[in-house]
Amino acid sequence: MEIRRARPSDADPLAALLARFFAEEDFAASAAEIRARADVFLAEAANAAFLAVKDGTPVGAATVTTGFGFETGRRA
C-alpha cells in the first residue's frame, strides 16, 4: 500500500471516499457538495489531503487543514 499526497487530479476519488465516510457518520454534506469542495480544497496550499492507494485503487483518505471543512466549506 502506498500513502501519497492527493493531487488535483485525485479530486474524484478523494471526494468519493470522503462522501462515503460522511454518510456513514451522518454528516449533513451531500456527495455533490463534497465533490465541489474537493477542487477548492486541493487548490489551497494551506490544505493537504492524502490517499492510501492499494493496487492502483484509492482505498482511504485523510485531510489536514486549519480553516476548511468538507462538510462546511471554508471557515472565516
JOUR-V610242 format. One line per field, one symbol per residue. ss: DSSP state (H for helix, E for strand, L for the rest). phi: phi as a letter, one per 20 degrees, with the letter a starting at -180 (. if undefined). psi: psi as a letter, one per 20 degrees, with the letter a starting at -180 (. if undefined). A space follows every 10 residues. Layout:
# JOUR-V610242
ss: ???
phi: ???
psi: ???
This chain:
# JOUR-V610242
ss: LEEEELLHHH HHHHHHHHHH HHHHLLLLLL HHHHHHHHHH HHHLLLLEEE EEEELLEEEE EEEELLLEEL LLEELL
phi: .ddbffdgfe gfffffffff ffffemfffe ffffffffff gfeeffdbcc decclndfca bbccadbbcf fcnfdf
psi: qppqpqrhij gghghgghhg ghghjkqipr hhggghhggg ghiphiqqqq ppppkippiq qqqprikpph hibpq.
